[in-house]
Amino acid sequence: RSLTDEAEPYRTVYVPALRSMMSPMQETFDFPDPSQIKGQREVTTVSPQALFFLNGDLSTKLAQSAAERLLSEKHPDAASRVKSAYLQVIGRKADASEVSDALQMMKELSVRDEASRWSVLIQALMSSAEFRYVF
């Protein structure tokens, strides 16, 4: 395995790939087989990718960090903050039903901490198929 941790901000193009020691993240996101020459990378969307974003330590840390950043921004209300989360995570504006659904979901969470509520929303956005296509 590479001495570079998966959480480091480097593209995998620059990370050594050993044939017999692929990391779980590389396997989950269709890293090309290092023993073959690939002219075009295959694109798949499979359930382990969604589970990675729902349960992975990296995605939890990233969601918490994004929630803290989102809460530090000045927004007039929670609806505008939801719209900002959609723009930052998925790269598009949220429609009215998505905003109301997000606010309702966060209202129903048993978590009392505000940052945790927003972290759950961001992690839910990261778990969407739409995010995996952006990712």
Residue pairs with C-beta under 8 A, 6 or more apart in sequence:
1 18
1 21
1 23
2 15
2 16
2 17
2 18
2 23
4 10
4 15
6 23
6 25
6 58
7 58
7 61
12 26
12 31
17 26
17 31
17 34
18 34
19 33
19 34
19 35
22 31
22 34
25 52
25 58
28 48
28 49
28 52
29 49
29 52
30 41
30 42
30 43
30 44
32 38
32 41
32 42
45 129
45 132
45 133
49 132
50 127
50 129
50 132
52 59
53 59
53 123
53 126
53 127
53 131
53 132
54 123
54 127
59 123
59 126
59 127
60 119
60 123
62 126
63 119
63 120
63 122
63 123
63 126
64 115
64 119
66 85
66 88
66 89
66 119
66 122
67 115
67 116
67 118
67 119
67 121
67 122
68 115
70 81
70 84
70 85
70 88
70 118
70 122
71 81
71 114
71 115
71 118
73 81
73 84
75 81
75 84
78 103
78 106
79 99
79 103
81 118
82 94
82 98
82 99
82 102
82 103
82 121
83 93
83 94
83 99
85 94
85 102
85 118
85 121
85 122
85 125
86 92
86 93
86 94
86 98
86 125
87 93
87 94
89 122
89 125
89 126
89 131
90 125
90 128
90 130
90 131
90 134
91 134
94 102
102 121
105 120
105 121
105 124
106 117
106 118
106 120
106 121
109 116
109 117
109 120
111 117
111 120
125 131
